[in-house]
Amino acid sequence: MARLISISVSLLAVGSLRVAALVAKPVHPAGKYYVEEEMQPTDSTKNMSTKWATEEEHQKMMAKKRAAKAHVAMELGKPKAMDAGAEVALSDDGFGLTVEKAGDGLTFPKSGDVLTMHYTGKLKDGTVFDSSRQRNRTFTFTIGKGEVIRGWDQGIITMSLGERALLHIPSYKGYGSRGAGPIPPNAALEFDVELLAINDVAAPGFTLPTKAPRLHSAAGRASTTLVCAIVTVAALIFQ
């Protein structure tokens, strides 16, 4: 009887140790042995040890998981209307946008359209490197013609008129390994962008800058004709 009790106690002790080992998390330096929620280690076939993902591998893994849960930007080749708060995946490597304010859901830009925008560009640490809002002057460009970085050309074309979104741009769709001014090499970027106008169609609440009027009245045409006549006479006199 005493022997059976001793064996039972030993088994309980071994079981407790195994449970403690499963519950306890190992201490590991960042970048070498990295543990995060929903991350699974892989078994190394060479030394039968547990290999944890590096920081870069972890970021790629999490980006793929977010993309799997996010909305798709296009349906049957056309952009989809998105509600505020929607996470939109434009690729599975972190390229996408978060809708902050919904647009009209009907009017989308196409390649060759002239867009009027407001934007604020930030690094991942929150550092602002450029802002049209701080200058209080909108930015205009032709989409799909390479006038801006690829992340803008490929991301903003999925937004509808009046939409405001946070555009998440990985470095290869931004300034890549070369960087630009205050933007360091290989930097992922965040752009708070707002689509204010497509060509001459403005979003509600926004007024496009007025262009200088042309002379179309009879008085205007007469004045222009008189100026041309004076210039012609002067040229004949001083030949």
C-alpha positions as CSV (number, residue, x, y, z in Angstrom):
1,M,0.0,0.0,0.0
2,A,2.8,2.4,0.9
3,R,4.5,1.6,-2.4
4,L,1.3,2.5,-4.3
5,I,1.0,5.8,-2.5
6,S,4.7,6.6,-3.2
7,I,4.2,5.9,-6.9
8,S,1.1,8.1,-7.1
9,V,2.9,11.0,-5.4
10,S,5.7,10.6,-7.9
11,L,3.4,10.7,-10.8
12,L,1.6,13.8,-9.5
13,A,4.9,15.5,-9.0
14,V,6.0,14.8,-12.5
15,G,2.7,15.9,-13.9
16,S,2.9,19.2,-12.0
17,L,6.4,19.9,-13.4
18,R,5.1,19.3,-16.9
19,V,2.2,21.6,-16.5
20,A,4.4,24.3,-15.0
21,A,6.8,23.9,-17.9
22,L,3.9,24.4,-20.4
23,V,2.5,27.4,-18.6
24,A,5.8,29.2,-18.0
25,K,7.0,31.4,-20.8
26,P,10.7,31.3,-21.6
27,V,12.8,34.5,-21.2
28,H,14.3,35.4,-24.5
29,P,16.1,38.4,-26.0
30,A,14.2,40.4,-28.6
31,G,15.1,39.5,-32.2
32,K,16.4,36.0,-31.3
33,Y,13.6,34.3,-29.3
34,Y,10.4,36.3,-29.7
35,V,7.1,35.4,-28.2
36,E,3.9,37.2,-29.1
37,E,0.2,36.4,-28.9
38,E,-1.0,34.0,-31.6
39,M,2.5,33.1,-32.6
40,Q,3.5,29.5,-32.9
41,P,7.1,28.3,-32.7
42,T,8.6,25.9,-35.3
43,D,10.8,22.9,-34.5
44,S,14.3,23.0,-35.8
45,T,15.2,19.7,-37.4
46,K,18.9,20.2,-36.9
47,N,19.1,20.5,-33.1
48,M,15.5,19.7,-32.1
49,S,15.2,23.2,-30.4
50,T,12.4,25.7,-30.7
51,K,13.0,28.5,-33.1
52,W,11.0,31.7,-32.6
53,A,10.3,34.3,-35.4
54,T,12.5,37.3,-35.7
55,E,10.9,40.8,-35.5
56,E,10.8,41.1,-39.3
57,E,9.1,37.7,-39.6
58,H,6.7,38.6,-36.9
59,Q,5.7,41.8,-38.6
60,K,5.1,40.0,-41.9
61,M,3.0,37.3,-40.1
62,M,0.8,39.9,-38.4
63,A,0.4,41.9,-41.6
64,K,-0.9,38.7,-43.4
65,K,-3.3,38.0,-40.5
66,R,-4.6,41.6,-40.7
67,A,-5.0,41.3,-44.4
68,A,-7.0,38.1,-44.0
69,K,-9.4,39.9,-41.8
70,A,-9.6,43.1,-43.7
71,H,-11.9,44.2,-46.5
72,V,-11.1,43.8,-50.1
73,A,-10.7,47.1,-52.0
74,M,-11.9,45.9,-55.4
75,E,-14.9,43.8,-56.5
76,L,-15.2,42.7,-60.2
77,G,-12.5,45.2,-61.1
78,K,-14.2,48.2,-59.5
79,P,-13.5,49.9,-56.2
80,K,-15.9,49.2,-53.3
81,A,-17.6,51.7,-51.1
82,M,-16.2,51.6,-47.5
83,D,-17.7,52.7,-44.2
84,A,-15.8,54.6,-41.6
85,G,-13.6,52.3,-39.5
86,A,-13.1,49.8,-42.3
87,E,-9.6,48.2,-42.6
88,V,-8.9,47.8,-46.3
89,A,-6.1,45.4,-47.5
90,L,-4.3,46.4,-50.7
91,S,-1.8,43.6,-50.3
92,D,-0.8,41.0,-47.7
93,D,2.4,42.7,-46.6
94,G,1.1,45.7,-44.8
95,F,0.0,47.9,-47.7
96,G,-3.6,49.1,-47.0
97,L,-5.7,51.9,-45.5
98,T,-8.0,52.6,-42.6
99,V,-11.1,54.6,-43.5
100,E,-11.5,57.5,-41.1
101,K,-14.4,59.2,-42.9
102,A,-16.5,57.6,-45.6
103,G,-16.7,59.2,-49.1
104,D,-19.8,59.3,-51.3
105,G,-19.2,55.7,-52.3
106,L,-20.0,56.4,-55.9
107,T,-17.4,58.7,-57.4
108,F,-13.9,57.1,-57.7
109,P,-10.8,58.5,-59.5
110,K,-9.4,56.8,-62.6
111,S,-6.0,57.0,-64.1
112,G,-5.4,60.5,-65.6
113,D,-7.8,62.3,-63.3
114,V,-6.6,65.4,-61.5
115,L,-7.0,65.1,-57.8
116,T,-7.1,67.7,-55.1
117,M,-5.9,66.4,-51.7
118,H,-5.0,67.3,-48.2
119,Y,-2.5,65.1,-46.5
120,T,-0.2,64.7,-43.5
121,G,2.8,62.3,-43.8
122,K,4.3,60.6,-40.8
123,L,7.0,58.1,-39.9
124,K,6.0,55.0,-37.9
125,D,7.2,56.8,-34.7
126,G,4.7,59.6,-35.3
127,T,7.2,62.1,-36.7
128,V,5.5,64.5,-39.2
129,F,7.7,65.0,-42.2
130,D,5.3,66.9,-44.5
131,S,1.8,68.3,-44.3
132,S,-0.4,70.3,-46.7
133,R,-2.7,71.0,-43.8
134,Q,0.1,72.8,-41.9
135,R,0.8,74.9,-45.0
136,N,-3.0,75.5,-45.4
137,R,-2.6,74.7,-49.1
138,T,-4.1,71.7,-50.9
139,F,-2.0,69.4,-53.1
140,T,-3.0,68.6,-56.7
141,F,-1.6,65.8,-58.9
142,T,-2.6,63.6,-61.8
143,I,-3.2,60.0,-60.6
144,G,-1.7,57.0,-62.3
145,K,1.0,58.9,-64.1
146,G,3.9,58.4,-61.7
147,E,3.8,61.9,-60.3
148,V,3.6,60.5,-56.7
149,I,4.9,57.4,-55.0
150,R,3.4,54.1,-55.9
151,G,1.6,53.8,-52.6
152,W,-0.4,56.9,-53.4
153,D,-1.1,56.0,-57.0
154,Q,-2.3,52.5,-56.0
155,G,-4.0,53.4,-52.7
156,I,-5.9,56.6,-53.4
157,I,-7.5,55.3,-56.6
158,T,-9.6,53.0,-54.3
159,M,-11.0,56.0,-52.4
160,S,-14.3,57.7,-53.2
161,L,-14.9,61.5,-53.3
162,G,-14.8,63.1,-49.9
163,E,-13.2,60.0,-48.2
164,R,-10.5,60.5,-45.6
165,A,-8.2,57.6,-44.7
166,L,-4.9,56.6,-43.1
167,L,-2.8,55.1,-45.8
168,H,-0.3,52.5,-44.7
169,I,2.6,52.3,-47.1
170,P,5.5,49.8,-46.8
171,S,8.9,51.2,-47.8
172,Y,9.0,49.5,-51.3
173,K,5.9,51.5,-52.3
174,G,7.3,54.7,-50.8
175,Y,10.9,55.8,-51.0
176,G,12.6,52.4,-50.7
177,S,16.2,52.0,-49.7
178,R,17.2,55.5,-50.9
179,G,14.9,57.5,-48.6
180,A,14.2,61.2,-49.3
181,G,15.1,64.2,-47.2
182,P,13.7,63.6,-43.6
183,I,12.5,60.1,-44.6
184,P,15.2,57.5,-43.8
185,P,15.9,54.5,-46.0
186,N,13.5,51.5,-45.8
187,A,11.0,53.6,-43.9
188,A,7.3,52.5,-43.7
189,L,5.0,55.5,-43.9
190,E,1.6,56.6,-42.7
191,F,-0.3,59.2,-44.7
192,D,-3.5,60.8,-43.5
193,V,-5.1,61.6,-46.9
194,E,-8.4,63.3,-47.8
195,L,-9.8,63.2,-51.4
196,L,-11.3,66.7,-51.8
197,A,-11.9,66.9,-55.5
198,I,-11.7,64.8,-58.7
199,N,-11.1,67.1,-61.7
200,D,-13.7,69.9,-61.3
201,V,-16.0,67.9,-59.0
202,A,-15.6,68.9,-55.4
203,A,-16.6,67.0,-52.3
204,P,-19.4,68.4,-50.1
205,G,-18.1,71.2,-48.0
206,F,-15.0,71.9,-50.1
207,T,-14.8,74.7,-52.7
208,L,-12.2,74.5,-55.5
209,P,-10.1,77.6,-56.0
210,T,-11.6,79.9,-58.6
211,K,-9.7,80.4,-61.8
212,A,-8.9,83.9,-63.2
213,P,-11.8,84.9,-65.5
214,R,-11.2,85.3,-69.2
215,L,-12.4,88.3,-71.3
216,H,-15.6,87.3,-73.1
217,S,-17.6,90.5,-73.1
218,A,-17.9,92.9,-76.1
219,A,-16.0,95.6,-74.1
220,G,-13.2,93.1,-73.4
221,R,-12.9,92.0,-77.0
222,A,-12.9,95.7,-78.2
223,S,-10.1,96.5,-75.6
224,T,-8.0,93.6,-76.8
225,T,-8.5,94.6,-80.5
226,L,-7.4,98.2,-79.7
227,V,-4.2,97.0,-77.9
228,C,-3.3,94.8,-80.9
229,A,-3.9,97.7,-83.3
230,I,-1.6,100.0,-81.3
231,V,1.1,97.4,-81.2
232,T,0.9,96.9,-84.9
233,V,1.1,100.6,-85.7
234,A,4.1,101.1,-83.4
235,A,5.9,98.2,-85.2
236,L,5.3,99.9,-88.6
237,I,6.5,103.3,-87.4
238,F,9.7,102.0,-85.9
239,Q,10.7,99.7,-88.8
